[in-house]
């Protein structure tokens, strides 16, 4: 065998080992990913609640400005 064939055999071997070890990675990695995703979802929900609260106050301010200056209601 020449050098090119030897390198290709080693590359094929490492790719095969990576492919065969994927179930082990998933077994260890999925619970960790699940915890990270739950934390992220909680953070996004809190941020979304804040944005809704903030947008509601901004909308109230614009409604008051509209009523006062456009409609002339006191």
Buried (B, 14 or more C-beta within 10 A) or exposed (E): EEEEEEEEEEEEEEEEEEEEEEEEEEEEEEEEEEEEEEEEEEEEEEEEEEEEEEEEEEEEEEEEEEEEEEEEEE
